[in-house]
Every structure is written in structure tokens, then in C-alpha cells.
């Protein structure tokens, strides 16, 4: 049984460290090479990061080729449904999916502003959001700017926020982010340093500052000093709390992966407020760090065999309702979200 890894070079390099060149439980993983003459249709299963290639197709020739190849494949040949994966490339659609499959999962209150000429401050007022806010591009992966986030400390700062964007209420979380990953029965949780606890301030209190702190989510977070008087001192969680929160994050990501019916690895970012409530602030499919999970080779091989068995039994690839989501919404989709055209 042969499985093609139809992904960009950086992800293949990470996987090469854990996937042997020979078979794993009867499955041979073959990294994609543009120079190969073997079409993807000749493989039993193809694993892709469709959301990345779709986002980069117009700017990257390699992504454009991979995206075209993926679209040429019948659904039963891909590990997970392409429409399902595309939802991970749009932060709004990801939030809606979280709400639909797991209504009990907490997410920060938010507003989505899609129109480039919209009055962001008016949208925030209409949604009743409280400062500080964190603004994220709707595009969740691909181009570098998809990882450029902004913290707005007071209303005047919103003049610098450019749609399309999603603005979320900032959740104080003791400066610790829990990144949880699931693949089959396996789960892994990593702790990362995060932004400090913050308080809303006025532009007068900010002085010469403009109330904005920009940062890249793939780089170390800015220090408390970057936030000036808005930064609060907060003790990090004790070891007992950290252990409990790691367990909660692990169970949550496994539950979400099962609810989405995804065979490939899923990742979520979770922060815990000081009352212990966990909030999912991001979700992604086949993150680069998935290769660090224990038993990843065997778990991926099991996923491939499951896909082949489903195809043999004529079980269709599940198509979630994300493929029916249009690019614009006129009504709020949940209590935690308001969408502004």
C-alpha cells in the first residue's frame, strides 16, 4: 500500500525524521517530488494540506501544481475531504465548525469584518466587545501576513486595523498557551510562552503609544514591556494546574478530531482563564509539529488503511457543511460571534 505525501518541502522535511523509507505496518509513505513521473492517481491514498496549497496557489508555482493535482483526484483517494480541509484556511469558518460540532467548546467573543471599507470601531461597538482585543487576518495559513496578529488596547487603536479581519476579546491566561495535537488514539500537548495578562487602557494612559502591539504568531511573543501600562502581573499556573490543563487540552483535541471525522492530525491552541475555563483560540490541520507526536508513523499508517477500507466498502468521504458556507454572512452564527459584511 502506497501513500503520497502531497505537501510543501518544509513539512516533508519534518516528516522525514519520523517516517522510515520502508513500509510501516504495510504502508509506504512517499514524499512528493515535482520531478516524479508517477501521477498521484497511482497511489492508494494521498495526504495533503489543501488549505495551504489553495491559499498559496496564485503566488507559489509549487503550491499551484500540488493544488491542481489534488483537484484531479477522486474523493476516495484523499485521506480527508478537501472541502473540510479548506475550512481550516479561514479563521471564521474554523470558528463556525467548532461551534457546530462542539457547541460546548468555549471560544472568545468575536466579530468578523470582511468588507475592506468597513468602520471597524463601529463593528466592535455593535458587537459589544470589551477591550483589549486581538485582531487576526481571516486567512489562517499560507502567506506570511496570515500570521501577523495585532492587540488593540483601546478604541482609538482600531483605526489601524484593516479588514478583512476577525477581532476577539482577549482572554487573560497567565502567559501560557497549550498547543494540543491528536492523531488517532494519540494526543500530545506542548506548553508555550504566550502574551501577558492585559487590561484595557485609555489613549491618555498610553501616552505616546498608539495602543497597538503587532506580533507574528510563529515567533516568540512580545514581552510585557511592549504593552506598557496595559500589562498586568500574573502568576503562572502551578504544576498541579498545568497538569490538569494539559489533560483537558488533550481530551478536547481528541474529541474535536473525532467530531470532525478527520483521519489526519489535528491541532488546537487552548488558553485557560484564571477561573479555569479553557478557550480554543485556533485550530489547524496537519501542523508541522505533528511529526513530534509519539507513534506518529504507526498512527498515520493506520489512518491510511482506514481510508482504503472505507473506499473498498464504498463509504464516501465525509463532506462537512463547510463546503456550503458562502464567503459572506449576514447573521450571527453563534452567541460568541457576530459577522459584519
PyMOL commands that set and color helices and strands:
alter all, ss='L'
color gray80, all
select helices_A, chain A and resi 9-16+40-42+50-56+61-71+75-77+82-89+91-101+120-127+144-147+155-160+203-206+224-230+239-260+288-292+296-312+321-324
alter helices_A, ss='H'
color red, helices_A
select strands_A, chain A and resi 2-6+28-31+45-48+110-113+133-137+148-152+165-169+176-183+186-193+197-198+212-216+231-232+266-272+278-285+337-340
alter strands_A, ss='S'
color yellow, strands_A
deselect
rebuild
show_as cartoon
